[in-house]
Amino acid sequence: MKLQQSVDEAAGYRKGTRRRGEELEHAILTATLDELAEVGYPALTMDGVAARARTSKTVLYRRWAGRAELVVDACKLGGITDVELPDTGELRTDVIALLRQMATKMATPFGGIMRGLLAELTRDPELGRLIREHVHKAGPATIHTILERAVERGEVDRAILGSRRATVAPDLLRNHFLLFGDPVEEEVILGIVDEVYLPLVLRHPPSSH
């Protein structure tokens, strides 16, 4: 009943002003985010997105080969993994600021969307590939920039930049969120930074903070 009503609304809308280009694409990607928040990735369909966006499924397939590509573009539009680059002058406070931003994002509807998508990675290889290539890389890029600055200040050895240790802090925060949901408490963030991350990456790890 709901889908049929949406189809009828779409037919009525097409009698009016037709959207094109960026306006239409924005409407489709916004509708995709709304569908993800409401039904999750497993139940998301091109038909459902088209109905919510008040357009046709054919229009979607002209732009995206399938729902995985559509969802990844919607995530980029929504800025699901976007964070500002902290620059406090110290590695510890930079990493804490980054993790706080991530935790804040996780506590929004976007966090729920990303949690659902991450849970689907093993079941949908194409989605997993696209998430890793176009969405997930934003976090590692930010922490690497923070570490590069720390290298210049002499806090960290340059060898850390190419090691697995580099991304441990955001990885642990993400794992905590997947296991326990939000909110991510401040003590969790400080524990990740002080008890795990700094001892792994600092040239001269402090005994305590």
N, C-alpha and C positions, 0 to 999 in steps of 0.2 A: 504494500500500500504506500509506504513512504517513498520507495523507489519510483513507483508509477507517478506519484505526485511531483517528484523532482523532474521526471521526464516531461510531464505536462508543463511544468514551469519553464523548462528549457525550451520547449517548443514555442511557448508564448514569448519568451525573451528574445528568441531569434527573429521574431517579427519586428523587433525594435532595432535600436542601434547595434550594429555588429562590432564586437571588439576584435582587434587585430594586434599582431606584433607583441610588443612587450606587455601591453595591457592584458591581453588574453593569456599570455604565458604566466604573468604574475597571478592572475585569477586561478589558473590551474594549479600552480604550485602552492598557493595559499589553501586551496581546497584539499590538496594532498595532505598538508600538515593537519588540517582539521579532521580528515578521515583517519589519519594515523592516531591522533589523540583520542578519537572516539572508538574505533574498532580494532586498532593495532595492525601491524604489518600482515600477519597471517590472513586476516579477513579483508584486507584492502584489495579492491578490484579497480580496474580501469573504468568499468561501468559506473561504480560508485563515485569515483573522482569526477568523471564527466558530468554526472547528474548534479553533484554538489557545485561544480564550476559553471553549470548551466551551458554546457557545450556538448559536443558529440565525442564518442570514443574514437572515431576516425581522426578527429583533430589531435587527440593525444598521441595516436600512433604515428602521425606525421612528424612529431617532434621527439618522441621517445620510443625506443624499441620495446620496452616493457616496463613493468612497475618498479623494478629495481633501479633503473636509470632515473625514472621519474622521482622516486623517493629520495635518491641521493641529491638531485638538483633541488628538491624542496628543502632538504636539510641545510644545504648551502645558503639558500635564500633566507631561511629562518635564523641563520647564524647559530645553529645549535651548539657548535663547538668553538665559536668565536670568543676570544678573550683578549683583553688589553695586555700589552707587554709591560710588566712592572719594571721599574728602574729606581730602586731604593739605595743603590750603592753597596749592597751586601747580598751575598748569595742567600743566606738564611731568610732574610725578610722578603727578598724577591720570590723565593719558592713558596713561602707562606702566603704571600699576596696572590700568586698564581692559583694555588690550591683553594684559597677562599673564593676566588672568582668561579672556579670550576664547581665548587660545592653550591654556590648560589645558583648557578645555571642548572644544576641537577635538581634543585628544589622547585623549579618551574615546570610547567607542562612539557617543555622541551626535554627536560630530564627524563620524564616518563617515556617520551617517544624514543629517545636514544636507548634507554634501558631495554625497551621492547625490540628495537632493531638489533642490538648486540646479542640478544638471546636467540635471534634467528640466523646468525652468521653461519653456524655449522649446518643448518638445514637448507640454506640458499647460498651456494658457492658464488654465484654472480653478485648477489647483494654484498657478500663478504668482500669480494675483490674490489668493488666500487667504493665501499665504505673505507677500506684501507687506503685506497689510492687518492680519494677525493675529500674525505671527511676526517678520518682519524689522524692524518698527517699534520693537522693544524696544531694539536697538542704537543707532539714531539718537536715541531719546529720552534715553538715558543720556549720550551725548556732548554733546547740547544742554544738559542740566542742568549738566554739567561746564563748558561754555563760558559759561553764564549766570553761574556763580559767578566765572569768570575776568573777565567783563565788570564785575561788581560790584567786583572787586579792582583794576580798571584795567589788566589785562594784555591785554585784547582789546577791539576796537571792537564796538559792538553790531551793526553792519552784518554782521559775520561770521555771526551766528546765522541769517540768512536766505539765506546764500550756499551754493554747492556745496562751498566749502572746509571747511564745518563737519564733514562726515562723512568726510573724506579718510582719516584715520588708521584707523578700523575697516574702511573699504572696502579699503584697501591690504592690511591684514592678511588679510581674507577672500579677496582675490584671490590672495595668496601661498599660502594654504592650499589653494585650489582647484587651483592649478598644481603645487604641490610636496608637498602633504600635510603630515602632522605628523611630528615635532615642529617647531613654529615656534621657531627659535633666538632667544635673547635679543638677539643682535646685529641680527637682523631688526627686532625691536620697537624697539630704540633707534635704528636707522637711519630707520625710518618716522617716529618722533617728532622726532628732532633734525635730520635732513637734509631732511625734507619738510614735516611738519605744522607745527612751530613757526614756520619761516620764512613759512609761508602765513597763519597766523592771529594771531601775536603782534603787538602794537602796536609794540614795539621788539625785533625778533628778535635773539637773541644771536648772536655770530659763531661760537661753539662752546660745548660743555659739557664 
